[in-house]
């Protein structure tokens, strides 16, 4: 049995690669698994940073998550906007914080202009 077959990618991540009305992901399984592993590692790595920022700045959990989210966006970002939203939801889950609610996918133009909003 290959290592690849043992990687469990949650449906919440696979859905990032489904076009509206489609049932087949837009990327190969190996690529989705690799992106999931990267995003999971990123969320895990950000737990200490987020907890520290909350304590240092005396701000709410939602404020911390929103700041981290905006830090994950931009032209040089290592994740897509959809992956950034998943990372933030996973980060909230790891910290046992309430997750942010995001407006509909804003698209790349909104991300570059800074009009992306979390609720």
Buried (B, 14 or more C-beta within 10 A) or exposed (E): EEEEEEBEBEEEBBEBBEEEEEEEBEEEBEEBBBBBEBBBEBBEEBEEEBBEBBEEEEEEBBEBBBBBBBEBBEEEEEBBBBBBBBBBBBBBEBBEBEBBEBEEBBEEEBBEEEEBEBE
